[in-house]
Amino acid sequence: MRLVFAGTPQAAVPSLEALVSSDRHEVVAVVSRPDARTGRGRSLSRSAVAAAADEAGIEVLTPPNARDPQFAERLRDLAPEAVPVVAYGHLVPRPVLDIPTHGWVNLHFSLLPAWRGAAPVNAAIEAGDEMTGATTFLLDEGMDTGPVLGTMTETIRPRDTAGDLLDRLSASGADLLVATLDAIEAGEVRAVPQPADGISRAGKITVDDARVRWAAPALAVDRHIRSVTPAPGAWTTLAGERVKIGSTAFPEQGETALAPGRIRLDKRSLLVGTATTPVAVESLQPPGKRMMNAVDWARGARLDDGAEFV
């Protein structure tokens, strides 16, 4: 089929590459978010998808949003049979949804209707889900509400971060997206409405959302930290300065309880109190420094008795 691919972050790149490599489909253009200013120098940088398209020699469209009239006109000129979508980042209006013959085919990293929204992988880890997956569905004007075309499942491992899980889903999800488009071309797939039960939502995560609440139980603290790693990154404060938390673990049984946020350094672990048992912080990033071993940092920091993360 003749395709225009829509996507923005690195998680969408495996799908673009799989479609470009497919013998059955032709990607004639890519749609992505406009270049954004990043880093300390605030220089303009391409999205991961736009950069991959540039390297492949594919035309890149970067409209300010999907309602832009010039974008709609160019999309009509390209005459795609379908627009596969992976984390594009804009809602698409009905007139633009209707341009491709077979619609906009979205790959979403959850088993819909669970975790509709911008951060399904993060939400699944924070909720303690043991299983997740990916869904292909026909985009409509709602937020991940369109009829389902295909699904695949993925186990959430006990120590998965959001980054770990997203890496696996972006790879296996690319295969699902290609298979879905193959089936559409062959007339072998039927869109099935999502069930009315089991709906949950996963809104965009802000930096403030990523702050560690040490007053939660240890299990919830650990899940929260893994759910926001690597981005936006879990953080806390010590003496008014922000400290990024890299990873945590559960210490051996029998550790003495600590007040939430209270820090204790022993020979092998940096323990931090929660509402239940302490967690062991394995790595952290102090202000202005790189991510480092937490025990090494604590020894060098010469913490006062009673030091605590807030």
Secondary structure as UniProt FT lines:
FT   STRAND          2..7
FT   HELIX           10..12
FT   HELIX           13..21
FT   STRAND          26..31
FT   STRAND          36..38
FT   TURN            39..42
FT   STRAND          43..45
FT   HELIX           48..56
FT   STRAND          59..61
FT   TURN            66..67
FT   HELIX           69..78
FT   STRAND          82..86
FT   HELIX           94..97
FT   TURN            101..102
FT   STRAND          104..108
FT   TURN            112..115
FT   HELIX           120..126
FT   TURN            127..128
FT   STRAND          131..138
FT   STRAND          148..155
FT   TURN            158..159
FT   HELIX           162..186
FT   HELIX           208..210
FT   TURN            214..215
FT   HELIX           218..227
FT   TURN            228..232
FT   STRAND          234..238
FT   TURN            239..240
FT   STRAND          241..249
FT   TURN            253..254
FT   TURN            260..261
FT   STRAND          262..265
FT   STRAND          270..272
FT   STRAND          279..285
FT   TURN            287..288
FT   STRAND          292..293
FT   HELIX           294..301
FT   TURN            305..306
//
